[in-house]
Amino acid sequence: PLKTISLPETILLIDDYAFIYCRQLESIRIPEGIKEIAQYCFSNCVNLSRVELPETVRIIHQSAFATCWNLKHIAFPSRLCEIGKMAFFCCYQLQEVILPRYMVQVDDCAFAFCKKLTRFTIPGVVERFGNMIFLGCEQLQSIFLPKSFQRYVEENLFPPLTEQQTYIQYM
């Protein structure tokens, strides 16, 4: 059973389902040059708590980190532009998300059922938001948005929030 993985710098692609169900995996460092985290790549790695993503990553595909129950923190590369459907679905320990400034798309249920998620920050303009991004995020208390998002919130174009009181603050 793998606990830690440090991939060599020569790797340019990690394929779909590459590490799915590596239940003992606790940490991984992805090398520079990797541009995409493939679909279901680390799905069901229930003990994964630490992920180091390089600045070269542009896309995190569908369910790439789904049900990584112990993932507490992930620093997104500044050039990341797309987060796929259910990419962080059921990452129960994830507490705070700060998207990069030039994010283009966040797909359906990307952060659904991140039960300990309390803060979500969007520093730039995201062109497309999917549905139910915050579904089941019971602890979500603060969402920080650029001032330009105020219209989307007022017109109910922003993804619906959970039932509890969530404070939207504009930067």
C-alpha positions as CSV (number, residue, x, y, z in Angstrom):
1,P,0.0,0.0,0.0
2,L,1.4,3.4,-1.1
3,K,1.4,6.1,1.5
4,T,3.5,8.8,-0.2
5,I,4.1,9.3,-3.9
6,S,6.7,11.7,-5.5
7,L,6.5,11.4,-9.2
8,P,9.6,12.0,-11.4
9,E,9.9,15.3,-13.2
10,T,9.9,13.5,-16.6
11,I,6.2,12.5,-16.3
12,L,3.9,14.7,-18.5
13,L,0.6,12.8,-18.1
14,I,-1.2,11.0,-15.3
15,D,-4.0,9.1,-16.9
16,D,-7.7,8.6,-15.8
17,Y,-8.2,6.4,-12.7
18,A,-4.4,6.2,-12.1
19,F,-4.5,6.2,-8.3
20,I,-8.2,5.5,-7.7
21,Y,-8.8,3.6,-4.5
22,C,-5.3,4.0,-3.2
23,R,-6.8,4.0,0.3
24,Q,-3.5,4.3,2.2
25,L,-2.2,7.2,0.1
26,E,-1.6,10.2,2.4
27,S,0.4,12.7,0.2
28,I,1.5,13.3,-3.4
29,R,3.6,15.8,-5.1
30,I,2.7,16.3,-8.8
31,P,5.7,17.4,-10.9
32,E,6.0,20.5,-13.1
33,G,4.8,19.8,-16.6
34,I,1.6,18.1,-15.7
35,K,-1.2,20.3,-17.2
36,E,-4.3,18.3,-16.2
37,I,-5.4,16.2,-13.3
38,A,-7.3,13.4,-15.1
39,Q,-10.8,12.3,-14.2
40,Y,-11.1,10.0,-11.1
41,C,-7.3,10.2,-10.8
42,F,-7.3,10.3,-7.0
43,S,-10.9,9.4,-6.4
44,N,-11.5,7.4,-3.2
45,C,-8.1,8.0,-1.8
46,V,-9.7,8.4,1.6
47,N,-6.5,9.1,3.6
48,L,-5.1,11.6,1.1
49,S,-4.5,14.8,3.1
50,R,-1.8,16.6,1.3
51,V,-1.5,17.4,-2.5
52,E,1.1,19.6,-4.1
53,L,0.0,20.9,-7.5
54,P,2.5,22.5,-9.8
55,E,1.9,25.9,-11.5
56,T,1.5,24.1,-14.8
57,V,-1.9,22.5,-13.9
58,R,-4.7,24.2,-15.9
59,I,-7.6,21.7,-15.5
60,I,-8.8,19.5,-12.7
61,H,-11.2,17.0,-14.4
62,Q,-14.4,15.3,-13.2
63,S,-14.2,13.6,-9.8
64,A,-10.4,13.9,-9.7
65,F,-10.3,14.2,-5.9
66,A,-13.9,13.0,-5.1
67,T,-14.3,11.3,-1.8
68,C,-10.8,12.2,-0.6
69,W,-12.3,12.4,2.9
70,N,-9.1,13.7,4.7
71,L,-8.1,16.3,2.2
72,K,-7.9,19.4,4.4
73,H,-6.2,22.0,2.1
74,I,-5.3,22.4,-1.5
75,A,-3.4,25.3,-3.0
76,F,-4.6,25.9,-6.5
77,P,-2.1,26.9,-9.1
78,S,-2.5,30.5,-10.3
79,R,-3.0,29.4,-13.9
80,L,-5.8,26.9,-13.1
81,C,-8.8,27.8,-15.3
82,E,-11.2,24.9,-14.9
83,I,-12.6,22.6,-12.1
84,G,-14.7,19.7,-13.4
85,K,-17.9,18.2,-12.2
86,M,-17.7,16.8,-8.7
87,A,-13.9,17.4,-8.6
88,F,-13.9,17.7,-4.8
89,F,-17.2,16.0,-4.0
90,C,-17.3,14.7,-0.4
91,C,-13.9,16.1,0.6
92,Y,-15.3,16.3,4.1
93,Q,-12.2,17.9,5.8
94,L,-11.7,20.7,3.2
95,Q,-12.2,24.0,5.1
96,E,-11.3,26.8,2.8
97,V,-11.1,27.3,-0.9
98,I,-9.4,30.2,-2.6
99,L,-9.8,30.1,-6.4
100,P,-7.2,31.6,-8.6
101,R,-7.8,35.0,-10.2
102,Y,-8.2,33.8,-13.7
103,M,-10.6,30.8,-13.2
104,V,-12.9,30.3,-16.2
105,Q,-15.2,27.5,-15.2
106,V,-16.4,25.7,-12.0
107,D,-18.7,22.8,-13.0
108,D,-21.7,21.1,-11.3
109,C,-21.2,19.9,-7.7
110,A,-17.5,20.7,-7.8
111,F,-17.4,21.2,-4.0
112,A,-20.7,19.5,-3.0
113,F,-20.7,17.8,0.4
114,C,-17.5,19.4,1.6
115,K,-19.0,19.3,5.1
116,K,-16.4,21.4,6.9
117,L,-16.0,24.1,4.1
118,T,-16.5,27.4,5.9
119,R,-14.9,30.0,3.5
120,F,-15.0,30.2,-0.3
121,T,-13.1,33.0,-2.1
122,I,-13.4,34.0,-5.8
123,P,-11.0,36.8,-6.4
124,G,-11.6,37.2,-10.1
125,V,-14.4,36.8,-12.7
126,V,-15.5,33.2,-13.3
127,E,-17.3,32.9,-16.7
128,R,-19.3,29.8,-15.9
129,F,-20.7,28.3,-12.6
130,G,-22.4,25.0,-12.6
131,N,-25.3,23.9,-10.5
132,M,-25.2,22.9,-6.9
133,I,-21.6,23.8,-6.3
134,F,-22.2,24.2,-2.6
135,L,-24.8,21.4,-2.1
136,G,-24.4,19.9,1.4
137,C,-21.8,22.4,2.5
138,E,-23.4,22.7,5.9
139,Q,-20.7,24.8,7.5
140,L,-20.3,27.4,4.7
141,Q,-20.4,30.8,6.4
142,S,-18.6,33.2,4.1
143,I,-18.3,33.6,0.4
144,F,-16.0,36.4,-0.8
145,L,-16.8,37.6,-4.3
146,P,-15.5,40.4,-6.5
147,K,-17.8,43.5,-6.6
148,S,-18.7,42.7,-10.2
149,F,-20.6,39.6,-8.9
150,Q,-23.2,41.6,-7.0
151,R,-25.5,41.6,-10.0
152,Y,-25.3,37.8,-10.4
153,V,-26.2,37.4,-6.7
154,E,-29.1,39.9,-6.9
155,E,-30.5,38.2,-10.1
156,N,-30.1,34.7,-8.6
157,L,-27.6,33.7,-11.2
158,F,-25.0,32.7,-8.7
159,P,-25.3,29.0,-7.6
160,P,-27.9,28.5,-4.8
161,L,-26.5,28.4,-1.3
162,T,-27.4,26.1,1.5
163,E,-30.2,26.8,4.0
164,Q,-28.1,28.1,6.7
165,Q,-27.2,31.8,6.8
166,T,-24.3,32.4,4.5
167,Y,-22.6,35.8,4.3
168,I,-21.6,37.1,0.9
169,Q,-18.9,39.7,1.1
170,Y,-17.6,41.8,-1.8
171,M,-14.0,42.6,-2.3
